Amino acid sequence: MSIDNTKYRNYIFDFKAAAALFAGLFIGIMVLGLYTLFAYFILKQDYPEIQSSMVFFIVSYLCTVLFPIIGFDVFVMKSHGKKLNFNMQTRPFHVYLMIFPMMLGMMLVSEFLVSRIPIEGEFFGPLYDQMSDAFSTIATDTAGIYLLTVLFAPILEEILFRGIIQKGLINKGVKPAKAIIFSALAFGIFHLNPWQTVNAFLLGLVLGVVYYKTKSLLMPILLHAFNNFISAYLLLNGNSESVTENLHLPEYYGLIVGIVLLSVSYYLFMYRNRIYYRE
């Protein structure tokens, strides 16, 4: 069985598209600068107070993710009289029974691999301290964390990395595997520190495969929100973001369970899923 969604295949990702993303990012950075000046001169906040507020985190996030999307829409899509839209259709229930265990499996595998990255030393120590300080700063605003990580991030990041970059590369003729890897790599680098970069890259592979297979951006958005919700919940309510640590299980148990979940779910999803979607 196949389902055709050709109306969504109306752009490619090339040099012009990349330039549009960076143009949007540049504008976003300027907007963030204006907000900082507004908070300093009008709201009478000092710089440490500004940068430690959840409002600043949300504004800076929107400026660095939403504005590139707007840049792509304005400079690429609208300049050609096209509309940026994505297939957000739901999928049969059995698809969810395969993709969520696959995501959980990769989360456990990634958790184990990320835990191998040092958190001390001349190079890693300062980076880890900086990341920890940032998380501890926003951890006091529960509503803000969930809003940022479970709503804004899944929607905007999937539009950018899977919807625009991955799908645009595939539309251009790049092999799906290469497009998935490239978008996952860009997704990882976007997170800027070694721990989140590795984690985002691995999870990005699953998100990319799911989007390519289902052709619905809703699927990776839901998986992304699922991962971020668990991370945010553990950050706010547990001893760490580690699933195995909060369950008081040895790390290798999590790795083994993750490999089994990932392998079985991936096989069922890729080779036993009888519905094929086309764009």
C-alpha positions in Angstrom: 0.0 0.0 0.0 1.3 3.4 -0.9 0.2 7.0 -0.1 1.2 9.9 -2.3 2.0 13.3 -0.9 3.6 15.0 -4.0 2.2 18.5 -3.0 4.9 18.7 -0.3 7.8 18.2 -2.6 8.4 21.7 -3.8 12.0 22.8 -2.8 15.6 21.6 -2.7 18.4 22.3 -0.2 21.3 23.9 -2.0 23.8 26.7 -1.5 21.1 29.4 -1.8 19.0 27.6 0.8 22.0 27.4 3.2 22.7 31.1 2.6 19.0 31.9 3.4 19.3 30.0 6.7 22.5 31.9 7.7 20.9 35.2 6.7 17.9 34.4 9.0 20.4 33.5 11.7 22.2 36.8 11.3 19.0 38.7 11.6 18.0 36.6 14.6 21.3 37.5 16.3 20.7 41.2 15.7 17.2 40.8 17.2 18.7 39.1 20.2 21.2 42.0 20.6 18.3 44.5 20.5 16.4 42.5 23.2 19.6 42.5 25.4 19.9 46.3 25.0 16.2 46.7 25.8 16.5 44.6 28.9 19.6 46.5 30.0 18.5 50.1 29.4 14.7 49.9 29.7 14.2 47.1 32.1 17.3 48.1 34.1 18.6 44.5 34.3 22.4 43.8 34.5 23.9 41.4 32.0 24.2 38.4 34.4 20.5 38.8 35.3 19.5 39.0 31.7 21.5 36.0 30.6 20.3 33.8 33.5 16.6 34.5 32.9 14.3 31.9 31.1 13.0 34.7 29.0 16.5 35.3 27.6 16.9 31.6 26.9 13.6 31.4 25.0 14.3 34.6 23.0 17.8 33.5 22.2 16.5 30.0 21.1 13.8 31.5 18.9 16.3 33.9 17.4 18.7 31.1 16.5 16.2 28.5 15.2 13.0 30.3 14.2 14.7 33.1 12.3 16.7 30.7 10.0 13.4 29.0 9.2 11.8 32.4 8.4 14.8 33.3 6.3 14.4 30.1 4.2 10.7 30.8 3.8 11.2 34.4 2.7 14.4 34.2 0.6 13.8 30.7 -1.0 10.1 29.8 -0.9 8.3 33.1 -1.3 10.8 34.4 -3.8 9.7 31.6 -6.1 6.0 32.0 -5.2 5.9 28.9 -3.1 4.6 28.1 0.3 6.6 26.3 3.0 4.4 23.5 4.3 4.9 20.0 5.7 2.9 16.9 5.8 1.7 16.5 9.4 -0.6 13.5 8.9 -0.9 10.9 11.6 0.0 7.3 10.8 -1.5 3.9 11.6 -1.3 2.9 15.3 1.2 0.1 14.6 3.7 2.6 13.3 3.8 4.3 16.8 4.4 0.9 18.4 7.6 0.6 16.3 9.0 4.1 16.3 8.7 4.9 20.0 10.6 1.8 21.2 13.2 2.5 18.5 13.6 6.0 19.8 13.9 4.7 23.4 16.4 2.2 22.3 18.6 4.8 20.7 18.2 7.0 23.8 19.6 4.2 26.0 22.5 3.5 23.6 23.3 7.2 23.3 23.2 7.6 27.1 25.8 4.9 27.5 28.1 6.3 24.8 27.8 9.9 26.0 28.7 8.7 29.5 32.1 7.6 28.0 33.0 11.2 27.1 35.2 12.8 29.9 33.7 15.6 32.0 37.1 16.6 33.5 40.4 17.8 32.1 41.7 20.9 30.5 39.4 20.7 27.5 36.3 18.9 28.6 36.2 20.3 32.2 35.4 23.9 31.4 32.9 22.9 28.7 31.1 20.6 31.1 31.0 23.2 33.8 29.6 25.7 31.4 26.9 23.3 30.3 26.0 22.3 33.9 25.8 26.0 34.9 23.4 26.7 32.0 21.1 23.8 33.0 21.2 24.7 36.7 20.3 28.3 35.8 17.1 27.4 34.0 16.2 24.4 36.2 14.3 26.7 38.6 11.7 27.5 35.9 9.7 24.3 35.4 7.1 25.7 33.0 9.8 27.4 31.0 11.8 24.3 30.6 8.9 22.2 29.4 7.8 25.0 27.1 11.2 25.3 25.5 12.2 21.6 25.4 8.9 19.8 24.8 7.1 22.3 22.6 9.4 24.8 20.8 12.4 22.6 20.3 10.7 19.5 18.8 8.6 21.6 16.3 11.3 24.1 15.2 14.3 21.8 15.1 12.4 19.1 13.2 11.2 21.7 10.7 14.8 23.0 10.3 16.8 19.8 10.3 14.5 17.2 9.0 11.9 19.3 7.1 14.2 21.8 5.4 17.7 20.2 5.3 17.0 16.5 5.1 14.0 16.6 2.8 15.6 19.4 0.7 18.7 17.2 0.1 16.6 14.2 -0.9 14.5 16.4 -3.2 17.8 17.5 -4.8 18.7 13.9 -5.5 21.1 13.1 -2.6 20.8 9.5 -1.5 18.5 9.2 1.5 21.1 7.6 3.8 23.6 10.5 3.1 20.8 13.1 3.6 19.8 11.5 6.9 23.5 11.4 8.1 24.1 15.0 7.0 21.0 16.4 8.7 21.8 14.4 11.9 25.4 15.7 11.9 24.1 19.3 11.5 21.6 18.6 14.3 24.4 17.4 16.5 26.8 20.3 15.8 23.9 22.7 16.5 24.0 21.7 20.1 27.6 23.0 20.4 29.0 20.8 23.2 30.5 17.2 22.9 27.8 15.5 25.1 24.8 17.0 23.4 26.4 16.8 20.0 26.9 13.0 20.2 23.5 12.5 21.7 21.7 14.7 19.1 23.6 13.1 16.2 22.5 9.5 17.3 18.9 10.5 18.0 18.9 12.5 14.7 19.6 9.3 12.8 16.4 7.8 14.2 14.4 10.9 13.6 15.7 11.1 10.0 14.9 7.5 9.3 11.4 7.9 10.7 10.8 11.0 8.7 12.1 9.4 5.5 10.0 6.3 5.9 6.7 7.9 7.1 7.0 11.2 5.1 5.1 12.9 8.0 7.0 15.5 10.0 4.6 14.9 12.9 6.4 11.6 13.6 9.9 13.0 14.4 8.3 15.9 16.2 6.5 13.5 18.6 9.6 11.4 19.1 11.7 14.5 19.7 9.1 15.7 22.2 9.2 12.3 23.9 12.9 12.4 24.3 13.0 15.9 25.6 10.1 15.3 28.0 12.0 12.4 29.6 15.2 14.5 29.8 13.4 17.5 31.3 11.5 15.4 33.8 14.6 13.6 35.0 16.5 16.9 35.1 13.8 18.5 37.3 12.9 15.5 39.4 15.7 13.0 39.4 19.3 12.8 40.4 20.5 13.2 36.7 19.3 13.0 33.2 20.3 9.3 33.0 17.5 6.8 32.8 19.6 4.0 34.1 21.0 6.0 37.0 17.5 7.0 38.1 16.4 3.4 37.9 19.5 2.3 39.8 20.6 0.0 37.1 24.1 -0.8 35.8 25.0 1.2 32.7 25.5 -2.0 30.7 21.9 -3.1 31.3 20.7 0.1 29.7 23.1 -0.5 26.7 21.9 -4.1 26.2 18.2 -3.2 26.5 18.8 -0.2 24.2 20.5 -2.3 21.5 17.7 -4.9 21.6 14.9 -2.3 21.4 16.7 -0.4 18.7 17.5 -3.4 16.6 14.1 -5.2 16.8 12.1 -2.0 16.3 14.3 -0.9 13.4 13.9 -4.2 11.7 10.1 -4.2 12.1 9.8 -0.6 11.0 12.0 -0.9 7.9 11.2 -4.4 6.7 7.9 -5.4 8.2 5.9 -2.2 7.8 3.7 -2.8 4.8 2.7 0.8 4.2 4.9 2.9 1.9 4.5 6.7 1.8 5.6 8.8 -1.2 6.1 12.5 -1.7 
